[in-house]
């Protein structure tokens, strides 16, 4: 498992490394029209969710780097509507987003799994969840992604495409 620190428990290690890879399989048989379909007004399409997941990865990495250099920095929620680059990312094709997701995840995985135990213990403040260590931020990161992956699964497979 490489440089696996005791604080990066095996389930977190494995999800950080591989969880995102299921997206390719989930959307592989889904038409472009379906990927761009909004289930309800104001709800994201599959493509929007893929954009969000790909766009958020560099934000997460920047936040972890900030935790390493500052004393308990505070982070607000990432909101796509406040991200000036989101629309540019949304214009990308789904395959490009999935490749970006894979490439950036490898960078994140290598960064996180090469941190020392002391570095993994450094904290940043989340407005809702308080002070979190880098390990806890990483758990939050993969749980957030899992939530969106489940939504993609529902949107790709819901024959009635009801509001989710």
KEROMAR-539076 format. One line per field, with one value per residue: z, y, x of N, C-alpha, C in turn; residue number from 0; residue in three letters. Coordinates in nm, 4 decimals. Each point is the difference from the previous one (the first is absolute). Layout:
KEROMAR-539076
n_zz: [Z;...];
n_yy: [Y;...];
n_xx: [X;...];
ca_zz: [Z;...];
ca_yy: [Y;...];
ca_xx: [X;...];
c_zz: [Z;...];
c_yy: [Y;...];
c_xx: [X;...];
num: [NUM;...];
residu: [ALA;...];
end
This chain:
KEROMAR-539076
n_zz: [0.0000;-0.0225;0.0049;0.0539;0.0444;0.1267;-0.0204;-0.1077;0.0585;-0.0074;0.0615;0.0732;0.0221;0.0112;0.0754;0.0665;-0.0032;0.0324;0.0986;-0.0484;-0.0018;0.0928;-0.0017;-0.0512;0.0894;0.0964;-0.0630;-0.0070;0.0443;0.0558;-0.0644;-0.0958;-0.0621;0.0402;-0.0381;-0.0965;0.0256;0.0275;0.1139;0.0317;-0.0062;-0.0319;-0.0487;0.0449;-0.1204;-0.0606;-0.1137;0.0577;0.0404;-0.1199;-0.0481;0.0887;-0.0206;-0.1293;0.0052;0.0832;-0.0738;-0.0947;0.0232;0.0067;-0.1064;-0.0544;0.0425;-0.0426;-0.1088;0.0032;0.0300;-0.0942;-0.0535;0.0412;0.1003;-0.0091;-0.1319;-0.0320;-0.0310;-0.0895;-0.0241;-0.0783;-0.0689;-0.0869;0.0514;0.0950;-0.0818;-0.0253;0.0314;0.0796;-0.0564;0.0101;0.1220;0.0190;-0.0727;0.0872;-0.0783;0.0138;-0.1129;-0.0375;0.0489;-0.0517;-0.1094;0.0082;0.0258;-0.0927;-0.0874;0.0325;-0.0075;-0.1030;-0.0378;0.0249;-0.0572;-0.0940;-0.0087;0.0155;-0.0802;-0.0418;0.0619;0.0875;0.1049;0.0227;-0.1269;0.0037;0.1086;-0.0944;0.0442;-0.0571;0.0026;0.0174;-0.0709;-0.0506;-0.0369;0.0057;0.0946;-0.1185;0.0275;-0.0603;0.0916;0.0916;-0.0474;0.0003;0.1188;0.0380;-0.0583;0.0469;0.1171;-0.0161;-0.0448;0.1031;0.0685;-0.0645;0.0279;0.1188;0.0011;-0.0477;0.0899;0.0890;-0.0386;0.0009;0.1105;0.0396;-0.0221;0.1141;0.0360;0.1156;0.0602;0.0129];
n_yy: [-0.1199;-0.0122;0.1304;-0.1077;0.1193;-0.0228;0.1280;-0.0390;-0.0248;-0.1321;0.0148;0.0938;-0.0691;-0.1072;0.0663;0.0587;-0.1180;-0.0648;0.0636;0.1006;-0.1110;-0.0152;0.1285;-0.0408;-0.0972;0.0830;0.0863;-0.1132;-0.0469;0.1153;0.0346;0.0738;-0.0251;-0.1253;0.0041;0.0627;-0.1014;0.1070;-0.0686;0.1232;0.1053;0.0511;-0.1201;-0.0465;0.0064;-0.1184;0.0693;0.0669;-0.1183;-0.0541;0.1106;-0.0068;-0.1306;0.0205;0.0981;-0.0793;-0.0957;0.0908;0.0282;-0.1274;-0.0252;0.1109;-0.0454;-0.1202;0.0594;0.0683;-0.1152;-0.0419;0.1137;-0.0164;0.0810;-0.1180;-0.0054;0.0943;-0.0968;0.0805;-0.0206;-0.1003;0.1090;-0.0863;0.0487;-0.0211;-0.1034;0.0983;-0.1114;-0.0094;0.1093;0.0436;-0.0493;0.0580;0.0847;-0.0611;-0.0923;-0.0907;-0.0501;0.1264;0.0190;-0.1170;0.0370;0.1209;-0.0589;-0.0900;0.0914;0.0843;-0.1093;-0.0364;0.1265;0.0043;-0.1182;0.0326;0.1152;-0.0473;-0.1012;0.1115;0.0423;0.0669;-0.0791;0.0750;-0.0080;-0.1289;0.0353;0.0728;0.1154;-0.0080;0.1173;-0.0858;0.0840;-0.1186;-0.0616;0.1264;-0.0165;-0.0200;-0.1187;-0.0054;-0.0944;0.0789;0.0970;-0.0953;-0.0405;0.1254;0.0129;-0.1191;0.0378;0.1227;-0.0548;-0.0855;0.1057;0.0681;-0.0977;-0.0083;0.1321;-0.0103;-0.0970;0.0757;0.1071;-0.0826;-0.0390;0.1157;-0.1034;0.0457;0.0021;-0.0454;0.1033;0.0279];
n_xx: [0.0810;0.1264;0.0038;-0.0579;-0.0394;0.0228;0.0129;0.0633;-0.1163;-0.0003;-0.1162;0.0577;0.1083;-0.0777;-0.0859;0.1007;0.0544;-0.1121;-0.0578;0.0685;0.0735;-0.0926;0.0296;0.1145;-0.0058;-0.0291;0.0805;0.0694;-0.1138;0.0337;-0.1105;0.0525;-0.1145;0.0099;0.1260;-0.0641;-0.0808;-0.0729;0.0111;0.0321;-0.0818;0.1188;-0.0301;0.1149;0.0521;0.0090;-0.0074;-0.0984;-0.0434;0.0223;-0.0559;-0.0965;-0.0069;0.0106;-0.0869;-0.0648;0.0499;0.0287;-0.1273;-0.0363;0.0757;-0.0479;-0.1167;0.0346;0.0463;-0.1134;-0.0603;0.0835;-0.0452;-0.1254;-0.0249;-0.0536;0.0259;-0.0866;-0.0856;-0.0552;-0.1272;0.0371;-0.0258;-0.0486;-0.1114;0.0906;0.0124;0.0844;0.0652;-0.1053;-0.0464;0.1245;0.0045;-0.1178;0.0704;0.0779;0.0535;-0.0973;0.0486;0.0078;-0.1224;-0.0361;0.0657;-0.0538;-0.1147;0.0297;0.0399;-0.0967;-0.0765;0.0726;-0.0068;-0.1300;-0.0194;0.0855;-0.0646;-0.1218;0.0247;0.0575;-0.1083;0.0712;0.0126;0.1060;0.0330;-0.0264;0.0656;0.0572;-0.0489;-0.1192;-0.0583;-0.0981;-0.0738;-0.0347;0.1123;0.0395;0.0915;0.0557;0.0529;0.1168;0.0174;-0.0540;0.0766;0.0935;-0.0400;-0.0081;0.1172;0.0366;-0.0490;0.0472;0.1119;-0.0052;-0.0372;0.0918;0.0840;-0.0578;0.0074;0.1238;0.0187;-0.0637;0.0676;0.1033;-0.0615;-0.0423;-0.0800;-0.0423;0.1281;-0.0399;-0.0489;0.1272];
ca_zz: [0.0000;-0.0074;0.1220;0.0709;0.1398;0.0851;0.0010;-0.1229;0.0150;-0.1300;-0.0795;-0.0535;-0.1019;-0.1182;-0.0627;-0.0595;-0.1195;-0.1037;0.0004;-0.1165;-0.1230;-0.0348;-0.0815;-0.1404;-0.0188;0.0242;-0.1100;-0.1299;-0.0919;0.0090;-0.1158;0.0255;0.0377;0.1392;0.0855;0.0065;0.0449;0.1384;0.0515;0.0432;-0.0062;0.1039;0.0377;-0.0913;-0.0893;0.0178;-0.0474;0.1005;0.1160;-0.0401;-0.0006;0.1396;0.0603;-0.0602;0.0359;0.1434;0.0427;0.0250;0.1143;0.1173;0.0122;0.0454;0.1413;0.0810;0.0009;0.0877;0.1369;0.0332;0.0113;0.0867;0.1262;-0.0026;-0.0911;-0.0060;-0.1359;-0.0205;-0.0961;-0.1412;-0.0739;-0.1428;-0.0482;0.0361;-0.0650;-0.1308;-0.1035;-0.0101;-0.1315;-0.0951;0.0229;-0.0425;-0.1465;-0.0397;-0.0258;0.1135;0.0012;0.0469;0.1443;0.0661;-0.0064;0.0940;0.1327;0.0251;0.0081;0.1215;0.1175;0.0216;0.0659;0.1370;0.0709;0.0299;0.0971;0.1318;0.0544;0.0310;0.1141;0.1261;0.1011;0.0527;-0.1010;-0.0085;0.1222;-0.0075;-0.0074;-0.0614;0.0555;-0.0876;0.0656;0.0636;0.0739;0.0916;-0.0335;-0.0550;-0.0435;-0.1427;-0.0162;0.0041;-0.1228;-0.1088;0.0159;-0.0446;-0.1451;-0.0679;0.0279;-0.0885;-0.1334;-0.0020;-0.0099;-0.1395;-0.0825;0.0154;-0.0784;-0.1406;-0.0208;-0.0062;-0.1230;-0.1156;0.0005;0.0363;-0.1232;0.0040;0.0224;0.0942;0.0707;0.1020];
ca_yy: [0.1199;0.1184;0.0734;0.0104;0.0381;-0.0576;0.0857;-0.0238;-0.1365;-0.0675;0.0318;0.1349;-0.0170;-0.0658;0.0872;0.1141;-0.0473;-0.0659;0.0209;0.0774;-0.0784;-0.0588;0.0937;-0.0395;-0.1139;0.0426;0.0821;-0.0518;-0.0281;0.1107;0.0899;0.1392;0.0728;-0.0360;0.0598;0.1456;0.0203;0.0433;-0.0744;0.0986;0.1341;0.0304;-0.1203;-0.0273;-0.1156;-0.0837;0.0767;0.1028;-0.0654;-0.0345;0.1266;0.0369;-0.0893;0.0288;0.1365;0.0103;-0.0655;0.0963;0.0832;-0.0814;-0.0078;0.1322;0.0143;-0.0837;0.0683;0.1158;-0.0525;-0.0291;0.1223;0.0991;-0.0510;-0.0252;0.0857;-0.0285;-0.0139;-0.0027;-0.1040;0.0249;0.0164;0.0152;0.1293;0.1036;-0.0346;0.0660;-0.0942;-0.1152;-0.0077;-0.0438;-0.1446;-0.0632;-0.0085;-0.1146;-0.1258;-0.0921;-0.0812;0.0852;0.0187;-0.1247;-0.0104;0.0997;-0.0557;-0.1063;0.0589;0.0804;-0.0867;-0.0613;0.1039;0.0105;-0.1238;0.0019;0.1068;-0.0371;-0.1214;0.0267;0.0901;-0.0627;-0.0062;0.1361;0.0797;-0.0490;0.0458;0.1451;0.0256;0.1139;0.0139;-0.0042;0.0848;-0.0804;-0.1149;0.0395;-0.0306;-0.1335;-0.0314;-0.0324;-0.1305;0.0220;0.0713;-0.0971;-0.0804;0.0876;0.0093;-0.1215;-0.0143;0.0968;-0.0587;-0.1170;0.0534;0.0393;-0.1210;-0.0629;0.0798;-0.0340;-0.1331;0.0144;0.0704;-0.0852;-0.1224;0.0217;-0.0069;0.1077;0.1243;0.0872;0.0938;-0.0678];
ca_xx: [-0.0810;0.0838;0.0304;-0.1274;0.0156;-0.1033;-0.1188;-0.0766;-0.0485;-0.0055;-0.1187;0.0189;0.1045;-0.0560;-0.1007;0.0707;0.0699;-0.0801;-0.1449;-0.0433;0.0113;-0.1295;-0.0787;0.0109;-0.0904;-0.1383;-0.0522;0.0447;-0.1100;-0.0949;0.0059;0.0395;-0.1223;-0.0314;0.1030;-0.0238;-0.1380;-0.0181;-0.1152;-0.0996;0.0585;0.0973;0.0753;0.1107;0.0037;0.1191;0.1161;0.0283;0.0617;0.1371;0.0731;0.0216;0.0992;0.1313;0.0405;0.0253;0.1247;0.1085;-0.0385;0.0336;0.1457;0.0464;-0.0369;0.0896;0.1300;-0.0150;0.0032;0.1402;0.0805;-0.0637;-0.0527;-0.1444;-0.0764;-0.1436;-0.0516;-0.1435;-0.0378;0.0275;-0.1258;0.0271;-0.0511;0.0974;0.1261;0.0020;0.0445;-0.0897;-0.0655;0.1026;0.0151;-0.1258;0.0027;0.0825;-0.0699;-0.0012;0.1214;0.1100;-0.0191;0.0377;0.1469;0.0512;-0.0282;0.0984;0.1341;0.0114;-0.0112;0.1312;0.0795;-0.0512;0.0340;0.1436;0.0246;-0.0525;0.0636;0.1404;0.0106;0.0397;-0.1062;-0.0150;-0.0706;-0.1382;-0.0692;-0.0258;-0.1436;-0.0654;-0.1356;-0.1172;-0.0997;-0.1039;0.0513;0.1062;0.1388;0.0197;0.1359;0.0074;-0.0645;-0.1445;-0.0353;0.0062;-0.1219;-0.1085;0.0160;-0.0486;-0.1432;-0.0652;0.0049;-0.0887;-0.1360;-0.0220;0.0037;-0.1310;-0.0947;0.0261;-0.0575;-0.1456;-0.0370;0.0301;-0.0793;-0.1409;-0.0795;-0.1009;0.0741;-0.0693;0.0867;0.0818];
c_zz: [0.0000;0.1362;0.0786;0.1471;0.0804;0.0018;-0.1283;0.0031;-0.1362;-0.0827;-0.0613;-0.1123;-0.1296;-0.0719;-0.0664;-0.1310;-0.1123;-0.0115;-0.1278;-0.1291;-0.0421;-0.0904;-0.1478;-0.0301;0.0124;-0.1199;-0.1384;-0.0983;-0.0052;-0.1181;0.0421;0.0445;0.1455;0.0954;0.0185;0.0528;0.1470;0.0541;0.0455;-0.0120;0.1184;0.0471;-0.1051;-0.0838;0.0370;-0.0399;0.1009;0.1219;-0.0322;-0.0023;0.1424;0.0636;-0.0535;0.0449;0.1478;0.0421;0.0208;0.1183;0.1292;0.0229;0.0494;0.1484;0.0892;0.0083;0.0930;0.1469;0.0435;0.0255;0.0925;0.1280;-0.0066;-0.0895;-0.0021;-0.1451;0.0010;-0.0980;-0.1415;-0.0708;-0.1462;-0.0513;0.0357;-0.0658;-0.1425;-0.1133;-0.0249;-0.1387;-0.1089;0.0119;-0.0497;-0.1518;-0.0495;-0.0248;0.1208;0.0102;0.0510;0.1509;0.0771;-0.0009;0.0968;0.1429;0.0370;0.0214;0.1306;0.1255;0.0302;0.0719;0.1467;0.0818;0.0402;0.1039;0.1407;0.0585;0.0271;0.1130;0.1237;0.0946;0.0592;-0.0986;-0.0097;0.1188;-0.0010;-0.0301;-0.0786;0.0534;-0.1113;0.0725;0.0736;0.0933;0.0919;-0.0493;-0.0436;-0.0366;-0.1511;-0.0264;-0.0026;-0.1228;-0.1181;0.0059;-0.0497;-0.1531;-0.0703;0.0282;-0.0879;-0.1423;-0.0110;-0.0120;-0.1459;-0.0943;0.0077;-0.0798;-0.1490;-0.0320;-0.0148;-0.1302;-0.1241;-0.0114;0.0329;-0.1252;-0.0047;0.0101;0.0823;0.0648;0.1114;0.1132];
c_yy: [0.1255;0.0596;0.0260;0.0300;-0.0552;0.0862;-0.0132;-0.1470;-0.0585;0.0361;0.1401;-0.0037;-0.0534;0.0876;0.1205;-0.0414;-0.0391;0.0385;0.0655;-0.0822;-0.0637;0.0913;-0.0370;-0.1139;0.0421;0.0743;-0.0582;-0.0271;0.1100;0.0944;0.1402;0.0805;-0.0254;0.0645;0.1495;0.0345;0.0401;-0.0684;0.0893;0.1372;0.0236;-0.1194;-0.0278;-0.1249;-0.0855;0.0789;0.1083;-0.0598;-0.0406;0.1243;0.0408;-0.0864;0.0271;0.1362;0.0119;-0.0610;0.0972;0.0925;-0.0738;-0.0036;0.1326;0.0209;-0.0819;0.0629;0.1210;-0.0438;-0.0262;0.1261;0.1058;-0.0665;-0.0021;0.0990;-0.0422;-0.0017;0.0001;-0.1104;0.0390;0.0061;0.0284;0.1367;0.1160;-0.0214;0.0555;-0.0938;-0.1143;-0.0133;-0.0452;-0.1517;-0.0744;-0.0177;-0.1182;-0.1228;-0.0920;-0.0838;0.0777;0.0224;-0.1250;-0.0202;0.0982;-0.0489;-0.1057;0.0572;0.0771;-0.0858;-0.0672;0.0982;0.0119;-0.1220;-0.0016;0.1056;-0.0445;-0.1191;0.0168;0.1013;-0.0783;-0.0036;0.1385;0.0885;-0.0412;0.0462;0.1493;0.0237;0.1242;0.0025;-0.0002;0.0763;-0.0803;-0.1078;0.0319;-0.0376;-0.1463;-0.0180;-0.0259;-0.1368;0.0167;0.0767;-0.0971;-0.0936;0.0792;0.0102;-0.1241;-0.0255;0.0937;-0.0557;-0.1179;0.0427;0.0355;-0.1202;-0.0713;0.0764;-0.0267;-0.1363;0.0094;0.0666;-0.0863;-0.1173;0.0163;0.0037;0.1088;0.1372;0.0994;0.0944;-0.0735;0.0962];
c_xx: [0.0848;0.0240;-0.1286;0.0232;-0.1155;-0.1266;-0.0823;-0.0408;-0.0328;-0.1232;0.0102;0.1033;-0.0609;-0.1030;0.0651;0.0659;-0.0951;-0.1468;-0.0517;-0.0039;-0.1328;-0.0825;0.0011;-0.0982;-0.1459;-0.0569;0.0279;-0.1132;-0.1041;0.0166;0.0431;-0.1215;-0.0351;0.1008;-0.0227;-0.1397;-0.0050;-0.1254;-0.1150;0.0655;0.0943;0.0815;0.1066;-0.0229;0.1216;0.1239;0.0397;0.0712;0.1432;0.0881;0.0360;0.1090;0.1402;0.0518;0.0357;0.1342;0.1162;-0.0299;0.0354;0.1514;0.0577;-0.0317;0.0924;0.1389;-0.0040;0.0031;0.1445;0.0819;-0.0588;-0.0489;-0.1526;-0.0758;-0.1472;-0.0456;-0.1521;-0.0341;0.0436;-0.1345;0.0328;-0.0444;0.0920;0.1356;-0.0011;0.0416;-0.0984;-0.0636;0.0974;0.0205;-0.1236;-0.0034;0.0840;-0.0875;0.0143;0.1263;0.1203;-0.0110;0.0430;0.1514;0.0660;-0.0180;0.1036;0.1399;0.0188;-0.0102;0.1326;0.0920;-0.0416;0.0405;0.1474;0.0347;-0.0399;0.0762;0.1487;0.0190;0.0419;-0.1191;-0.0253;-0.0770;-0.1469;-0.0841;-0.0296;-0.1476;-0.0363;-0.1421;-0.1046;-0.1099;-0.1067;0.0566;0.1178;0.1384;0.0117;0.1463;-0.0024;-0.0623;-0.1519;-0.0490;-0.0035;-0.1201;-0.1206;0.0000;-0.0564;-0.1479;-0.0824;-0.0058;-0.0957;-0.1462;-0.0320;0.0037;-0.1347;-0.1061;0.0174;-0.0615;-0.1519;-0.0423;0.0215;-0.0972;-0.1476;-0.0851;-0.1073;0.0645;-0.0810;0.1003;0.0720;0.0297];
num: [0;1;2;3;4;5;6;7;8;9;10;11;12;13;14;15;16;17;18;19;20;21;22;23;24;25;26;27;28;29;30;31;32;33;34;35;36;37;38;39;40;41;42;43;44;45;46;47;48;49;50;51;52;53;54;55;56;57;58;59;60;61;62;63;64;65;66;67;68;69;70;71;72;73;74;75;76;77;78;79;80;81;82;83;84;85;86;87;88;89;90;91;92;93;94;95;96;97;98;99;100;101;102;103;104;105;106;107;108;109;110;111;112;113;114;115;116;117;118;119;120;121;122;123;124;125;126;127;128;129;130;131;132;133;134;135;136;137;138;139;140;141;142;143;144;145;146;147;148;149;150;151;152;153;154;155;156;157;158;159;160;161;162;163];
residu: [UNK;UNK;UNK;UNK;UNK;UNK;UNK;UNK;UNK;UNK;UNK;UNK;UNK;UNK;UNK;UNK;UNK;UNK;UNK;UNK;UNK;UNK;UNK;UNK;UNK;UNK;UNK;UNK;UNK;UNK;UNK;UNK;UNK;UNK;UNK;UNK;UNK;UNK;UNK;UNK;UNK;UNK;UNK;UNK;UNK;UNK;UNK;UNK;UNK;UNK;UNK;UNK;UNK;UNK;UNK;UNK;UNK;UNK;UNK;UNK;UNK;UNK;UNK;UNK;UNK;UNK;UNK;UNK;UNK;UNK;UNK;UNK;UNK;UNK;UNK;UNK;UNK;UNK;UNK;UNK;UNK;UNK;UNK;UNK;UNK;UNK;UNK;UNK;UNK;UNK;UNK;UNK;UNK;UNK;UNK;UNK;UNK;UNK;UNK;UNK;UNK;UNK;UNK;UNK;UNK;UNK;UNK;UNK;UNK;UNK;UNK;UNK;UNK;UNK;UNK;UNK;UNK;UNK;UNK;UNK;UNK;UNK;UNK;UNK;UNK;UNK;UNK;UNK;UNK;UNK;UNK;UNK;UNK;UNK;UNK;UNK;UNK;UNK;UNK;UNK;UNK;UNK;UNK;UNK;UNK;UNK;UNK;UNK;UNK;UNK;UNK;UNK;UNK;UNK;UNK;UNK;UNK;UNK;UNK;UNK;UNK;UNK;UNK;UNK];
end
